[in-house]
Amino acid sequence: MKMFGRTVLAVSVLGVSLFSAINNCALANDKVLRVYNWSDYIAPNTVKQFEDETGITVVYDVFDSNETLEARLLAGKSGYDIVVPSNSFLAKQIKAGVYQPLDKSKMPNWKNLNPVLLKNAAASDPDNGYAFPYMWGSIGIGYNPEKVKQVLGKDAPINSWDLLFKPENAEKLKSCGISFLDSPTEMLPLALHYLGYPVNSQNPQQIAEAEALFMKIRPSVAYFHSSKYISDLANGNLCVAVGYSGDIYQAKARAVEAGDKVNVSYSIPKEGAGSFYDMVAIPRDAGNVEGAYKFMNFLMRPDVMAEITNSVGYSNANSAATPLVDESIRNDPGLYPQQEVMATLYAIPDMPIATQRLMTRGWTRVKLGK
Ligand code: N2P
């Protein structure tokens, strides 16, 4: 009896403390929103403006590859209320049960989204049930025109992937610095495309050839990294970086700001380039779902979205924001490509897990150079 009494007491004590812990947690959760977004992908004032308008404190963390985000999400309990995967990773993650379905009635600004882009995004998320498109862009060549010409002459093939994949060019460019994104799922399809294979090839032989193409030029590559190239292009430490369109735009803007005569340009090579949509979603185990809806609805506001594009250079997916986007950005053919260039872009493929693993192993070998 005594033991039984003690047990009951222990349970009730635990019950009270558990209750208050849950209660405190609920309170805290309403006040804090945890966001995990790509680096260099928001305007300087966006988060503060949201905090001021809602009284919610935002914990804002960044990543620079889908692989990093996915590892975090699949490990379970990411701790985030908002995450931003690319469309090429979204379908698999939805199937894996990572996200919760969206209640669109909580986001009246949904009406501002571009219906064509929503339809495109529905290829990886039927009915746009789990995510909305934030921004999109391409993966092309950021370069320093003067340095490239100095090394390769005035006919340097900046409009072709030959610039990098022809070893004789890469060997020369080595002297002024080449970087690639550190992402197997974005870089290997690029090599597959260059070799004339389907970008979504699951053929191990073709993937091995794509790996070999990188391996051949590996000695000429300064580094593989998915965000560092912005500052290195801007300060002249690199002459060619394969990178995201808006990031190259930011490198160019930083170089202009620094005023130290470094020029940066962006090329979408004639063979075509990969394009991506980055999608905003709520993890299934988010602690502040109401806050997440408020943040999503805020991001769908034309003034908020236009300010983000004006700051980071990526094209957004918000029709109502278009008139507020700086003309210099709207008319920039690298950021808002003409129809005939758009037609050369391929969607970065959604690979089955087994192929993704194969690519990751190949990419590790490329980075190690063996
Ligand atoms: C921002 C990169 C976002 C585009 N630095 C890649 N999905």
Boltz pocket constraint, residues with backbone or C-beta under 6 A from the ligand:
constraints:
  - pocket:
      binder: B
      contacts: [[A, 38], [A, 39], [A, 40], [A, 41], [A, 86], [A, 137], [A, 226], [A, 227], [A, 244], [A, 247], [A, 276], [A, 278]]
      max_distance: 6.0
